[in-house]
């Protein structure tokens, strides 16, 4: 499982995150310096996604079951059945 930090359009936050060792980021493609930030992330063995991947949402009903399924089957939330990478 990989941790991904969602920086939205925050190029400065993305750079700060890379500086402290975060490898994978979400950064909107329209953000200033996207290409450069993506290159830095790639050099460090990570990458930049243009949109957030599926995530486990524990706010709704059945959260305990979804968490159990997530932990025991390694699939994404929303019961989509797609494996996390």
Phi, psi and omega in degrees: 000141183244137175271137182232126178263124180272111180260000182051245180253017184273084180300320179297318177296322179297315178296319178298318179297317178298321181298327181263008172109359175292131184260328184243132184226156164253126178216126181302138184301334181276000181289143178302134176076019184305312182300318181292318179295318178298321179294319178297315179300316180296320178300330182267003178093013180243212180186174179236127177261147180276342176212156184291139175286171176303144182225161178278117180258114182261012184280334186266178176297148178080016183300321181298318179294316180297320177297315179302312180299317181300312184289326185266340181244350178065035179248166181284161177293168181082006178054035181283340178081001178280131180289145173286151176238000000 
